[in-house]
């Protein structure tokens, strides 16, 4: 006697933990850097709250903002400079096809920074070895727009010089021109 029920296929779903708690946040869904950083802080707080139920909540502070910004910088670098980051973490030389090899990059505090002739200048470490970012990432575009707004809508050269104090953005001038062209008040 055969069973009259149809064959039912069962599927199992394995849910694993991700390495980064905010990997499901898409930066392209946000219109400003401030909103993205605030949401990132709230997600990081939620993750911390689930692990340590007694952690304090309240107003957003500067340390959390710094951590959220550092998170997005590392995300941009993982996306665009993944092979270079892996090479530095394992102690290998840069890959031959690396487009940033001529910038003499190195790994410092988890960030990919560029070297250069300014290393002996009497400037801060941020200025002599800026963090390497890709201009085509949405977070970089929001960072440029944030700096543009903080500078009261000044032009390309001023925004570029202010960003160069901390970041080295690939194809920065073209990226800044494109972003400032979309600024409605300007």
JOKABEL-V869512 format. One record per pair of residues at least 24 apart in sequence whose ideal C-beta (glycine too) atoms are under 8 Angstrom apart, sorted by the first residue. I is the first residue (numbers start at 1). J is the second residue. If there is no record, write none. Layout:
I/J
I/J
This chain:
20/71
20/75
21/47
22/71
27/72
27/75
27/137
27/138
27/139
27/142
28/138
30/142
31/142
32/142
32/145
32/146
33/139
33/142
33/143
33/145
33/146
34/146
36/72
36/139
36/142
37/65
37/68
37/69
37/72
38/68
40/68
40/71
40/72
41/65
41/67
41/68
44/68
44/71
70/110
70/111
72/139
73/111
73/131
73/133
73/139
74/110
74/111
75/139
76/133
76/134
76/137
76/139
76/140
77/111
77/112
77/132
77/133
79/134
79/137
80/134
80/136
80/137
81/105
81/112
81/132
81/134
84/112
85/112
88/112
100/132
100/170
103/132
103/168
105/132
114/168
126/165
126/166
127/165
127/166
130/164
130/165
130/166
130/167
130/168
131/166
131/167
131/168
132/167
132/168
132/170
133/167
133/168
133/169
133/170
134/169
134/170
135/169
135/170
135/171
135/172
135/174
135/175
136/171
136/175
140/169
140/175
141/175
141/179
143/167
144/169
144/175
144/176
144/179
144/180
145/179
145/183
148/176
148/179
148/180
148/183
153/183
153/185
153/186
155/180
156/180
